[in-house]
C-alpha cells in the first residue's frame, strides 16, 4: 500500500489524513487509535498500517489548549550511562534556560524500535520541538519526524541526510583524523576495540574512517574486539587483555570511547606495558575524567556540550535570522594527544 505525504511539512497530520490514506471513516480511525474493541481485526490492521506509514501520532494534550502545543522540547538520546550524553543534555538545558522551553528526556538504549516508542509517546504531547541523536531511524520514526509539524534537530552526527536541521561532527572524518595521528607517530600494527557495531552507527563510521585512513598509507587493521553492554572500565580491561593475548605484537589500540579506553590504559599500566613507547592507545569523546588518570589518554573531543547548545538554539529560534528549519551545523572535533601517543 502506498501513502503520499502531505506537501506542507509544517502541518501536523490529522485523523482525516489517515482516513483518506486507508479509506476508513475518521470515527473508525479514532476508535482504532484509542484501542477500542469494536473494530474488526482487518480494519484495525489497515488503519494501523496507514497511520504508521504516514507517521501519524495522536494528540494527547487537552483539546481546549489554544495553541495545541506545549512548552516542552523532546530530547531523545541512546544512553545516559556513558558520560557522553549528560554533557549534551547540559548544553541543551543551559541554552533553553532563558527561553521558557523545558527539555524532557527519553532514552532508547541504542534500539531503533525503542526510539520509535519513545518518539511516539513524546510527539503525542505536541512538544514545541524535538532533538534526537543520530541520523538513522526506522521508516516509521522518520515518517513521524517528517510530519510532526515542529522543528527537528538531529544531533551528534553530520554524515548523512537530515530530516530537518542537523548539529554534529563527521565521525568518519574523526576516524580518519585518528588514523593520520597513529601513522604519523610511527605505529603500524593497529587494533580496534569497540561497541556492538550494528547498534552504534557513529562508532561504526569512526571505524570506517580509521580503516580508510590506514588504507591510504597501505595499512590494514590487524584485529578487532567488539562487545555488547555498557561502556565500563572493567569491560575495557577485559577486551584489552583478550586482544593482546590474541595478538601480542599489536602496537596501537584505538577504542570506540574513552571509558573502555581508560580501562585498557589501566590494564596496560598494571601489566607493565611501555605506553606510549611500545604500545599506543587512544579513545574518543574527550570526557573530563581522563585528566584524573595516571596518564592522560589520547582522544578526540567530540564537541558534546557545544552540540547541545547549538541544537537548543535552533529549536528556540536563536541566531537563525528568523529562519526556521533546514540548518546544518558541522563542528570540528579536536585531537587531544595526551600521553599515550608517541610524539611524532
Secondary structure, 3 states (H helix, E strand, C coil): CCCCCCCCCCCCCCHHHHHHHHCCCHHHHHHHHCCCCCCCHHHHHHHHHHHHHHCCCCCCCCCCCCCCCCCEEEEEECCCCCCCHHHHHHHHHHHHCCCCCEEEEEECCCCHHHHHHHHHHHHCCCCCEEEEECCCCCHHHHHHHHCCCCEEEEEEECCCCCCCEEEEECHHHHHHHHHHHHHHCCCCCEEEEECCCCCCHHHHHHHHHHHHHHHCCCCCCCEEEECCCCCCHHHHHHHHHHHHHHCCCCCEEEECCHHHHHHHHHHHHHCCCCCCCCCEEECCECCHHHHHCCCCCEEEECCHHHHHHHHHHHHHCCCCCCCCCCCEEECCCEEECCCCCCCC
